[in-house]
Amino acid sequence: METQNYKENRFYGRRKGKKLKASRVVLLEAFLPKVRLRSFGDGETVNPADEFSFSPNEVWLEVGFGGGEHLAEQSRRRPETGFIGAEVFVNGVTSLLAHLSGTEGKGNLAPENVGLADGRTDNVRVYDEDVRDLFPHFKDGSFDRIYVLFPDPWPKRKHWGRRFIGPKNLPVLSRLLKSGGELRVASDDMKYIRWSLEHLMKSQDFEWTAERADDWRKPPADWVPTRYEQKALAQGKKPVYLTFRRK
């Protein structure tokens, strides 16, 4: 990936929401350093599978994990898989940390005792900055699956260039995916879905796996609902689930 000044064209919105509870601050200060993806040096190229304390059979990437419900549950179901999750929204990061540590809904936390919940494998690495910072450092074919779930649709025409699925990022995602690897995109915004389909169908690197309408109307068999998806469903919206395969 060529070096570029993409910070002026960010694909995410705000970085902070309401004031964090004391327990969430503890998670940020005492637990995040234990699961945070390390920083890479200039020109350093890595295999993300080497960033875990074990040898994962696959590595999956989730871009913008929101509240972390999907990432936390997928990683619990698949302890043999390594997961890298990127999210810049601080409140979302603390939500994921609460899921991973099993402290969701709990009050005061002792910093020295905060860690992975009982029975959890150390198979999640968190990156709390712009995921595009990582792309130049990852080797070709680093990931078996990449998720982009319910991203900001950037509805205003002047902001369309900020949409994550598009001509700037698709070549990079193609490079990072293994042959046969999957790119999964979900959204309740039909304009974003049409945008994504247009650019993915134009790409020579991806093929749509759908064979019937239910393949995009219904979530995949191994799906984990997200907070944003449930909110959309409660509002009567109908999300679309796209799965594309790296040729």
C-alpha positions in Angstrom: 0.0 0.0 0.0 1.4 3.4 -1.0 2.0 5.9 1.8 -0.8 8.5 1.6 -2.2 11.3 3.7 -5.5 9.5 4.3 -6.2 11.1 7.7 -8.1 13.9 6.0 -10.4 11.3 4.6 -11.3 9.2 7.6 -13.9 6.5 7.4 -15.1 6.7 11.0 -17.0 9.3 13.0 -16.5 10.5 16.5 -13.9 8.9 18.8 -15.6 9.4 22.2 -19.1 9.2 23.4 -20.5 9.7 26.9 -18.3 9.8 29.9 -16.9 6.4 30.8 -17.8 4.7 34.1 -15.0 4.1 36.5 -15.0 0.4 35.8 -14.5 1.1 32.0 -11.6 3.4 32.8 -10.0 0.5 34.7 -10.4 -1.7 31.7 -8.7 0.9 29.5 -5.8 1.4 31.8 -5.3 -2.1 33.2 -6.7 -4.6 30.6 -6.3 -3.0 27.2 -2.4 -3.1 27.4 -2.7 -6.9 27.8 -4.6 -7.4 24.6 -3.6 -4.4 22.5 -1.8 -5.2 19.2 1.7 -4.0 19.5 3.1 -1.1 17.5 5.2 -1.9 14.4 8.3 -0.1 13.4 8.8 1.8 10.1 9.1 -0.7 7.3 8.4 -3.7 9.6 6.4 -6.4 7.9 4.7 -9.1 10.0 2.5 -12.1 9.8 -0.4 -11.3 12.2 -0.5 -15.0 13.2 2.8 -14.4 15.1 1.2 -11.7 17.3 -0.6 -14.3 19.5 0.7 -16.4 22.4 -0.2 -19.6 20.4 -0.2 -20.6 16.7 -3.8 -20.0 15.4 -5.1 -22.1 12.6 -6.6 -19.0 11.0 -6.6 -15.2 11.5 -9.7 -13.0 11.1 -9.8 -9.2 11.0 -12.8 -7.1 12.0 -12.8 -3.5 10.9 -14.8 -1.3 13.2 -16.1 -3.8 15.8 -18.5 -1.3 17.3 -19.6 -2.6 20.7 -17.6 -5.8 20.3 -20.5 -8.2 20.6 -19.6 -10.0 17.4 -15.9 -10.1 17.9 -16.2 -11.3 21.5 -18.6 -14.1 20.7 -16.8 -15.3 17.6 -13.5 -15.5 19.5 -15.2 -17.4 22.3 -16.6 -20.0 19.8 -13.3 -20.4 18.0 -10.4 -20.5 20.5 -8.1 -21.9 17.9 -8.6 -18.8 15.6 -6.7 -15.5 16.1 -8.8 -12.3 15.9 -7.6 -8.8 15.3 -10.2 -6.1 16.0 -9.9 -2.5 15.1 -12.0 0.3 16.5 -11.3 4.0 17.2 -14.5 4.7 19.3 -13.3 4.5 22.9 -16.6 3.5 24.3 -16.8 0.6 21.9 -13.3 -0.5 22.8 -14.3 -0.6 26.5 -17.4 -2.5 25.6 -15.3 -5.2 23.9 -12.9 -5.3 26.9 -15.9 -5.8 29.2 -17.0 -8.8 27.1 -13.6 -10.3 27.0 -13.0 -9.9 30.7 -16.4 -11.0 31.8 -17.0 -7.8 33.7 -20.0 -6.5 31.8 -22.4 -4.9 34.2 -20.1 -5.2 37.2 -19.2 -2.3 39.5 -15.8 -1.5 41.0 -12.9 -3.4 39.5 -9.5 -4.0 41.0 -6.9 -3.2 38.3 -4.5 -5.9 39.4 -7.2 -8.6 39.0 -8.6 -7.6 35.5 -7.9 -10.2 32.9 -9.5 -12.6 30.4 -12.7 -14.3 31.6 -12.4 -17.8 32.9 -12.1 -20.3 30.0 -11.2 -17.7 27.4 -8.3 -18.2 25.1 -5.9 -15.3 24.5 -6.9 -15.0 20.9 -7.9 -11.4 20.5 -5.7 -8.4 19.7 -7.2 -4.9 19.8 -6.1 -2.0 17.7 -7.6 1.3 18.9 -6.4 3.5 16.1 -7.1 3.8 12.3 -6.9 0.2 10.9 -5.3 1.6 7.8 -2.1 2.3 9.8 -1.7 -1.5 10.0 -2.2 -2.4 6.3 1.4 -1.7 5.1 2.8 -3.9 7.9 0.8 -7.1 7.1 2.1 -9.6 4.6 0.1 -10.7 1.6 -2.5 -13.3 2.4 -2.5 -12.6 6.1 -6.2 -13.2 6.8 -8.7 -15.9 6.2 -11.6 -13.6 6.8 -12.3 -9.9 7.0 -15.5 -8.4 8.5 -16.9 -4.9 7.8 -20.2 -4.9 9.7 -22.6 -1.9 9.8 -20.0 0.7 9.0 -20.8 4.4 8.9 -22.7 4.8 5.6 -21.6 8.4 5.1 -24.9 9.4 3.4 -23.8 12.8 2.1 -22.4 12.7 -1.4 -19.4 14.9 -0.4 -18.4 12.2 2.1 -18.8 9.1 -0.2 -15.0 8.9 -0.4 -14.9 8.1 3.3 -16.9 4.8 2.8 -14.6 2.0 3.8 -15.7 -0.4 1.0 -14.6 1.3 -2.1 -11.8 1.7 -4.8 -9.2 2.8 -2.3 -9.4 0.0 0.2 -10.6 -3.0 -1.9 -7.2 -3.6 -3.6 -5.6 -3.6 -0.1 -8.2 -6.0 1.3 -7.7 -8.3 -1.7 -3.9 -8.3 -1.0 -4.5 -9.1 2.7 -6.9 -12.0 2.1 -5.7 -15.5 1.3 -6.9 -17.0 -1.9 -10.4 -18.3 -1.1 -10.7 -16.0 1.9 -13.9 -14.2 2.7 -14.9 -10.6 2.9 -18.2 -10.1 4.8 -20.0 -6.8 4.6 -23.3 -6.1 6.3 -25.4 -2.9 6.5 -29.0 -1.7 6.9 -28.4 1.2 4.7 -29.4 0.3 1.1 -27.4 3.1 -0.5 -24.3 1.7 1.2 -25.2 -1.8 0.1 -25.6 -0.7 -3.5 -22.4 1.2 -3.3 -20.5 -1.8 -1.9 -22.0 -4.2 -4.5 -21.1 -1.8 -7.3 -17.4 -1.6 -6.3 -17.1 -5.3 -5.3 -18.6 -6.5 -8.6 -16.3 -4.3 -10.6 -13.3 -5.7 -8.8 -11.4 -8.5 -10.6 -10.3 -10.0 -7.2 -13.7 -10.8 -5.6 -16.7 -13.0 -6.5 -20.1 -12.9 -4.8 -21.0 -16.2 -3.2 -24.8 -15.6 -3.3 -26.8 -18.1 -5.3 -30.3 -17.2 -4.0 -32.0 -14.2 -2.4 -31.8 -15.7 1.1 -28.0 -15.8 0.8 -28.1 -12.0 1.3 -31.4 -11.5 3.0 -30.5 -13.8 5.9 -27.3 -13.8 7.9 -24.7 -16.6 7.5 -25.2 -19.7 9.7 -22.3 -18.7 12.0 -23.6 -15.2 12.5 -23.4 -13.3 15.7 -25.9 -10.3 16.0 -24.5 -6.9 16.7 -25.9 -4.1 18.8 -26.3 -1.9 15.7 -28.0 -4.7 13.8 -30.5 -5.3 16.6 -31.2 -1.5 16.7 -31.9 -1.5 12.9 -34.2 -4.5 13.2 -36.1 -2.8 16.0 -36.6 0.1 13.7 -38.1 -2.1 11.0 -35.0 -2.0 8.7 -33.9 -5.1 6.8 -30.1 -5.6 6.9 -28.3 -7.1 3.9 -25.5 -9.6 4.4 -22.9 -9.8 1.6 -20.2 -12.5 1.4 -17.5 -12.2 -1.3 -14.7 -14.6 -1.9 -11.1 -13.7 -2.8 -10.5 -15.3 -6.2 
